[in-house]
């Protein structure tokens, strides 16, 4: 009997209209287009305004998936929303999206794994499908990173942007395609290097935490860089080895979009051609959990049935991982 796997059968993406470019940033902090392009590789990032949240973007992408696949909301059995910027502390943004999309016959939860949210999320949803518990799941990466960016901190404000993207995973008995395997890691050694001090239960919002600007992203860029620049390639090599694959078997690498230098170093170590390494950081910046599903959305027409896609990420926690997906469409 063939193994049940999760295959990606639809993908949608959304970015808000408003944009902050490097010229606008250089009026807010002491920076320049030249510095940002050389050190990070970002020109523009999108920003969600008007007290909207990840659920508003999530609703758009989920509704588009339902429409495209002609599905009733009742057919969706699981919604996983990968986010570090939930609409509210509780309830889960997955539940808010489900409500907005009238999905009421399944279950949902948020998955918080920093920038690796989506690689953890696709894996988790795929396991429910492989176990035969459900047949249809939606995995969303939705982030309003600009809500936790300090526009007085030149070291972090050029980096992040807002976006949402989602995939539909469906059960399939077809041999050899779908979410095949993954290697995931986390190590709390990274907590001190990348976090948000206040707004959780240790330091709930007070006048003092707000005055001290503790509700924003704190990042020690160089410390994070040192890990990120090796871990995505390392974990991909481990995934290839587990699956008796060579670097030359990779058709496309979909790396988390944190820094163009990190992306290029990862592609080089994996001996890939530039066109195999998918990139959108210049237009969107780092959208945390949304970067990888957005790359799938933007590049889906390039993929052929049976192509080996490697999704790989590194982020807060630290968390990192790689997932092998054989394109099924
Ligand atoms: O997605 C989650 C995981 N995150 C990552 O993977 C991020 C990893 N880290 C990075 O991408 C990079 O470390 C950053 C882009 C965050 C920073 O780049 P860097 O090359 O590591 O710069 P740096 O922090 O070492 O700073 C170099 C210099 C400093 O000046 P001095 O001390 O040499 O005089 C900074 O003050 O650049 C200065 N600097 C800036 N200058 C102009 C920092 N930010 C800016 C800026 N504009 N925006």
Boltz pocket constraint, residues with backbone or C-beta under 6 A from the ligand:
constraints:
  - pocket:
      binder: B
      contacts: [[A, 30], [A, 31], [A, 32], [A, 35], [A, 36], [A, 39], [A, 40], [A, 115], [A, 154], [A, 155], [A, 156], [A, 158], [A, 220], [A, 221], [A, 222], [A, 223], [A, 224], [A, 225], [A, 228], [A, 257], [A, 258], [A, 259], [A, 262], [A, 286], [A, 288], [A, 314], [A, 315], [A, 316]]
      max_distance: 6.0
